[in-house]
Structures are given as C-alpha cells and as structure tokens.
Amino acid sequence: MKYIKPTKFSYLPKFLMPLDVLGLFECDPFGSSLLIRRILICIVGWLTYARYTVVNRIQIEGTENLENLPINNVLFLSNHQTYFADVIAFFHIFCAVKWGFQNTMVPPVYLFGPRARQYYVAASETMKKGFVPRVFAAGGALTIERSWRAEGREVQRSVDTSANDKIALALAHGWVVSFPQGTTTPFAPIRKGTGHLIKNNEPIVVPVVINGFRRAFDKKGLRFKKRNTLLTVQFKAPLPYSADDTVDDLVAKVRHAIEQDAPEWAQDSNAS
C-alpha cells in the first residue's frame, strides 16, 4: 500500500482551476463531468432508495473501516450477485459515509451531496444493453472487455490490455469497486488480473461480502424477485498484503476475504 497524491482534472485552464471552489467544471480522468455524475447519482439514488429500505431491508456492517480512508487509491473487492443492485447499494453507502453516517442509509439526506470520486468495474457488453445501463455507466462505470465470457457464454479472446490502465487512472482519482470473479456465479474463481492490479497499484484493499441480493432481485438487479428480503453488506478491515506476495498469493487472500472459498459440494460439482 502506498500513498498516491489524488489527481484533479478540470475543463478550465490550470491557472483558473483554483477559482472553481464549487467544482462546477471539475471532471474525471476520462473527461466526464463530476457535476453531471453527482446529479445522476442523486437521481438514481432517490429512485432506488426504497428498494433497499422499504421494499427490502438492508443491514450494513463495518463502515467504521471506511471513515478514515484516503479519497483515492482504495479498491473495494466484493462477491457479485446482480449486475446493478450491488453497486448501487455501495454508492448509497459511500455517500452516507461521506456525510458521517455509520452502518445506515437512513435518512437519505446524503443524496443532496453525493460522493463523485467513485467508480465500478463492469463488462462493456452489459453497459450497452438499453437506456438504463447506459445511464448507470455515466455514473462511474469503468467498462472492460472480458476475455473469458461474452453474451453469457465462455469465450477465448485477447485480453483487454487497456483495462488495468483505466482502473489505475480511476484509483489515482478516487475509490474503485471491482467484482474479482467477473460473474454473478457463486464460488467462481478469482481472476488473476485482480492480483496483478493489486501488485501494480498497491491500493488499500477493502474486502466486501454481500448476501440477499440474488434472492431479492433478478440477475440484472432491476426487477424485484422476492420482497422483504434481508440484504447484508459487510465491509471488512483492509486486507493485509506485502510486495513479496505473488499474484497467486493475492488471489488466494482475496478469495478467502470475500468468502468465496468453494465448499466441498461446489468442488465435487465442478469435478463432475
């Protein structure tokens, strides 16, 4: 883990940037307006708030591990259950923590001043399917081409070499959420790219364990499947690791931290 000075970008010339005290002209490393992102997060937040607090019940643990984190170079690694409901919940919680809330999303006043320096890694094919995913993409998606899966099928294609560069830029600017299994299938293997990402950027790694989202929502996380479901989000203490850890070591640590070590029944199923 190393300190990286937070990057700052603006549509204004550098000598005028100090005058933009409200951040109206601030943008991210990819040229997207942070003001527009805040507006989008605010709108999506209000539209989805009841999904977690009224239609279902959310239980949050461990946000005390987020309170003293730097504003950048923090990588959240989580198991994955739906395409969008998981990350929208994370964004709610990140904004609530910014406002000093601990382990709660009530009341949603934090949506009036949402956190903008936050990103999430998503498959590019997922973010192109319809108007709603495109709106979500504008909220901070880092789209990558998966080399192992496309359109729900296993494939083999060249690795998206721009992915790690894109995530590195986002880490230098803010917080990044990634789902290292690259699929919503439980106990799927952790992709080695996650180990390389950690070794190359040395971020603070916060493991996250979620549950209930698969029962409550459809695979996309947009439609209800079962109401009054308990949704749990647990933020663990930052993952300890060292420069001497190999990629395989890091993969094993991440797998264990997000509680995706395959149980015996899953191993037997894969073997058969």
C-alpha positions, 0 to 999 in steps of 0.5 A: 500500500502506498500513498498516491497524491489524488489527481484533479482534472478540470475543463478550465485552464490550470491557472483558473482551476483554483477559482472553481471552489464549487467544482462546477467544471471539475471532471474525471480522468476520462473527461466526464463531468463530476457535476453531471455524475453527482446529479445522476447519482442523486437521481438514481439514488432517490429512485432506488432508495426504497428498494433497499429500505422499504421494499427490502431491508438492508443491514450494513456492517463495518463502515467504521473501516471506511471513515478514515480512508484516503479519497483515492487509491482504495479498491473495494473487492466484493462477491457479485450477485446482480449486475446493478443492485450491488453497486448501487447499494455501495454508492448509497453507502459511500455517500452516507459515509461521506456525510458521517453516517455509520452502518445506515442509509437512513435518512437519505439526506446524503443524496443532496451531496453525493460522493463523485470520486467513485467508480465500478468495474463492469463488462462493456457488453452489459453497459450497452444493453438499453437506456438504463445501463447506459445511464448507470455507466455515466455514473462511474462505470469503468467498462472492460472487455472480458476475455473469458465470457461474452453474451453469457457464454465462455469465450477465448479472446485477447485480453483487454490490455487497456483495462488495468490502465483505466482502473489505475487512472480511476484509483489515482482519482478516487475509490474503485469497486471491482467484482474479482470473479467477473460473474454473478456465479457463486464460488467462481474463481478469482481472476488473476488480473485482480492480483496483478492490479493489486501488485501494480497499484498497491491500493488499500484493499477493502474486502466486501461480502454481500448476501440477499441480493440474488434472492431479492432481485433478478440477475440484472438487479432491476426487477424485484424477485422476492420482497422483504428480503434481508440484504447484508453488506459487510465491509471488512478491515483492509486486507493485509498484503506485502510486495513479496506476495505473488499474484497467486498469493493475492488471489488466494487472500482475496478469495478467502476475504470475500468468502468465496472459498468453494465448499466441498459440494461446489468442488465435487460439482465442478469435478463432475 
